[in-house]
Amino acid sequence: MAGYLPFHDRNVMAMYKKIYRGEFRCPRWFSAELTRLLSKLLETNPEKRFTFPEIMENSWFKKGFKHIKFYVEDDKLCNVVDDDELESESVESDRDSAVSESEIEYLEPRRRVGGLPRPASLNAFDIISFSQGFDLSGLFDDDGEGSRFVSGAPVSKIISKLEEIAKVVSFTVRKKDCRVSLEGSRQGVKGPLTIAAEIFELTPSLVVVEVKKKGGDKTEYEEFCNNELKPKLQNLTADDVVAEPVMVSAVDETETAIANSPPVCFLPSDTE
Amino acid sequence: MEQVSSRSSSLTVGEQFCAVFIPFFAIIDVLVSSVGQCFDCRSTSPRTCQHADLERLARESQFSVNEVEALYELFKKLSCSIIDDGLIHKEELRLALFQAPYGENLFLDRVFDLFDEKKNGVIEFEEFIHALSVFHPYASIQEKTDFAFRLYDLRQTGFIEREEVQQMVSAILLESDMMLSDELLTMIIDKTFADADSDKDGKISKDEWNVYVHKHPSLLKNMTLPYLKDVTTAFPSFIFNTEVED
């Protein structure tokens, strides 16, 4: 807004002194209200500094402010208003964004079969890339690996189970194809607990469910996973479920091989 | 007479003070300068990165000079986690990725091997930057494809053989909670090779890999680290040492 930094000096030590003392000057064209707001934001005493609710209440801030509801999907900020095709980054709500905007993933092409979400198919190399050793993001964050498990339950059942789990703990659910995002409402230091679950197809009758923490506190995530998510989803896999036949666009011979092969994984009740 | 003798036999208080304390100060001075040198040694690792080096590395990679400086902070942190010598050893990389320095991991070995251009068993800063540059979101798809190919080519034969894929998938399943039968495993690998190995020779050549990746871009998912675009915010302490404002 001013066109220059509030604390700046060629000499690093002098700059730090200014920061420490909270010494800065606002340009002449700033209104009195703005200057007051800024001095409350750049308050050196953390106890006295403005908090987000106070910022939201400030009269200067409220002028022309549109409260945009947003959520995170595919690691991008998405506007609730224009949901369908357009995904826009909310600008004004940036200040209450608890999620890093730097996470960008490749958008994978999704196939839709008559409205039913169809999971992306995994090949051997996809499975290989699940390895923690190949995932260098561990050098930068210690959010920990997600967990993955195999399930014989149909995709729709897994998704509805996730919705059920979310309902119990009053989490918001966002679905897009085979990605389900559960978002808590409790604001923590790192934002609300956000968990992303994605379903991939391993074979026509088996899927891999990948669960990852996308935001929030690590301990809270682990507790939730171990107490709520995993037990309920694992129980689902042990249910006597008849796998729905899902058409795979792979080579024909292998399809028949799959259809004819005996139950192949650890799930005792998987029938084909 | 009396004055002369008093002058020669008794020193003034100031002079007495000096006489007593000068040796003291001398000792303290020596201590401080030698200890100070120790701290100097600490902050300069065996091969200190001079600013010219940092600029060259920035030019050769996808990073700006500030980003290279920030990565240097990360490098310093990693390289002294177990053996404080300014070089990343395999245990230190393992510690960073797995939070444990022990254990065998096929993938870690491959990653370490690819980072270690000189094959001298350690990763130097230059090698660190060169390899990480491939993971930058702005690095070319071809670079990433090539790097991934070399990663998966376990025996470095120039081809990704079926046995290598088998070995890697089995290793993954051991690592994770997924359990699959041998039949299912074979089937998945069959399907993959049917798709990727166009000349059906049982191995995937570089060209076949290029085509395959083009069809399945998600295979390069691990080859991009979005964090690299914001590395200066992750390691802001580079500001202490920077000489450049990007």
Chai-1 contact restraints between the chains, C-beta under 6 A:
chainA,res_idxA,chainB,res_idxB,connection_type,confidence,min_distance_angstrom,max_distance_angstrom,comment,restraint_id
A,S102,B,P226,contact,1.0,0.0,6.0,A-B,restraint_1
A,S102,B,K229,contact,1.0,0.0,6.0,A-B,restraint_2
A,S102,B,D230,contact,1.0,0.0,6.0,A-B,restraint_3
A,E103,B,P226,contact,1.0,0.0,6.0,A-B,restraint_4
A,I104,B,P226,contact,1.0,0.0,6.0,A-B,restraint_5
A,Y106,B,P217,contact,1.0,0.0,6.0,A-B,restraint_6
A,E108,B,S218,contact,1.0,0.0,6.0,A-B,restraint_7
A,N123,B,T192,contact,1.0,0.0,6.0,A-B,restraint_8
A,A124,B,V165,contact,1.0,0.0,6.0,A-B,restraint_9
A,A124,B,V169,contact,1.0,0.0,6.0,A-B,restraint_10
A,A124,B,I188,contact,1.0,0.0,6.0,A-B,restraint_11
A,A124,B,I189,contact,1.0,0.0,6.0,A-B,restraint_12
A,A124,B,T192,contact,1.0,0.0,6.0,A-B,restraint_13
A,F125,B,L219,contact,1.0,0.0,6.0,A-B,restraint_14
A,I127,B,V169,contact,1.0,0.0,6.0,A-B,restraint_15
A,I127,B,I172,contact,1.0,0.0,6.0,A-B,restraint_16
A,I128,B,M168,contact,1.0,0.0,6.0,A-B,restraint_17
A,I128,B,I172,contact,1.0,0.0,6.0,A-B,restraint_18
A,S129,B,N222,contact,1.0,0.0,6.0,A-B,restraint_19
A,F130,B,I172,contact,1.0,0.0,6.0,A-B,restraint_20
A,S131,B,F107,contact,1.0,0.0,6.0,A-B,restraint_21
A,S131,B,I172,contact,1.0,0.0,6.0,A-B,restraint_22
A,G133,B,N105,contact,1.0,0.0,6.0,A-B,restraint_23
A,G133,B,F107,contact,1.0,0.0,6.0,A-B,restraint_24
A,G133,B,L108,contact,1.0,0.0,6.0,A-B,restraint_25
A,F134,B,F107,contact,1.0,0.0,6.0,A-B,restraint_26
A,F134,B,N222,contact,1.0,0.0,6.0,A-B,restraint_27
A,D135,B,N222,contact,1.0,0.0,6.0,A-B,restraint_28
A,L136,B,L225,contact,1.0,0.0,6.0,A-B,restraint_29
A,S137,B,L225,contact,1.0,0.0,6.0,A-B,restraint_30
A,G138,B,L97,contact,1.0,0.0,6.0,A-B,restraint_31
A,L139,B,A96,contact,1.0,0.0,6.0,A-B,restraint_32
A,F140,B,Y227,contact,1.0,0.0,6.0,A-B,restraint_33
A,R148,B,S176,contact,1.0,0.0,6.0,A-B,restraint_34
A,R148,B,M178,contact,1.0,0.0,6.0,A-B,restraint_35
A,F149,B,D177,contact,1.0,0.0,6.0,A-B,restraint_36
A,V150,B,M178,contact,1.0,0.0,6.0,A-B,restraint_37
A,A250,B,K191,contact,1.0,0.0,6.0,A-B,restraint_38
A,V251,B,A194,contact,1.0,0.0,6.0,A-B,restraint_39
A,T254,B,K191,contact,1.0,0.0,6.0,A-B,restraint_40
A,S261,B,E183,contact,1.0,0.0,6.0,A-B,restraint_41
A,V264,B,S181,contact,1.0,0.0,6.0,A-B,restraint_42
A,V264,B,E183,contact,1.0,0.0,6.0,A-B,restraint_43
A,V264,B,L184,contact,1.0,0.0,6.0,A-B,restraint_44
A,C265,B,L180,contact,1.0,0.0,6.0,A-B,restraint_45
A,C265,B,S181,contact,1.0,0.0,6.0,A-B,restraint_46
A,F266,B,M179,contact,1.0,0.0,6.0,A-B,restraint_47
